[in-house]
Amino acid sequence: MNDQLHPEPNDRRDVLIGRIIDGEATGQDWAEFRQLAGDDESVFAEIAELQDLRKRTIDIVEQVGDLADTIELPVHMHPKASPAHRLRTAGVWGGWAVAAMVAVAWSIGLRPGDPLIFGSHEGQQAGIGSGVINTAGDALQKYLDLGKKSGSVIGEMPSGIILDKQPLADGSGVETTYLRCIIERIVVRDGDVFQQVENDAGQARIIPAKITPVSNPASPSAPEPLAW
């Protein structure tokens, strides 16, 4: 018999937690979850923590969306929805993808209100090197391989976050827009970092941000490797 038809209790609990975090749990889901949780009250603390993480991630996505609204694409590249709308869409897809994104944000100290990094990526734009590259996928894989070798690329998230889905006109498939997340490290120096602020007229401006190194926190719940 196929074991996949009968998921383990812990796997089922994870599915139910995902529905609860997304606000999609039914009364039956809650009843099943309570039965699986039993006397383990820690799972409710876990749910509260994940809900908080989801909210933080949505805040981050909305802030990036605000900046995306200021970016003008060439006419032939305009999407059906604005960049900000597509980015914010990721915020409502929720679930474990959101928890994974928060884990990445924690690891690099990204918090709502933090500046966005521009400027030099030391050594990351080195030549492609040897090897046949025929597609964009080949080039990206080469970039990942070289980045891992040099230490600038830590890894890639195992799955993307879907931003938009549009069925093809002939019904043969679905055109999917998604975020593909690469975890990288760079050396950030004064002059490479900027942040978005509003002037007295409420207009968005990009200004230099000062980097003040601080010690890493003892608890991962409040990561602050950099203070801005």
Secondary structure, DSSP 8 states (H G I E B T S, - for coil): --GGGS--HHHHHHHHHHHHHTT---HHHHHHHHHHHTT-THHHHHHHHHHHHHHHHHHHHHHHHHHHTT----GGG--SS-HHHHHHHHHTT-HHHHHHHHHHHHHHT--TT--EE-S--TTTT----SS---SHHHHHHHHHHHHHHHTSEEEE-SS-EEEEEEE-TTSS-EEEEEE--EEE-----TTSEEEEEE-TTS-EEEEE---EE----SSTTS--SEE-
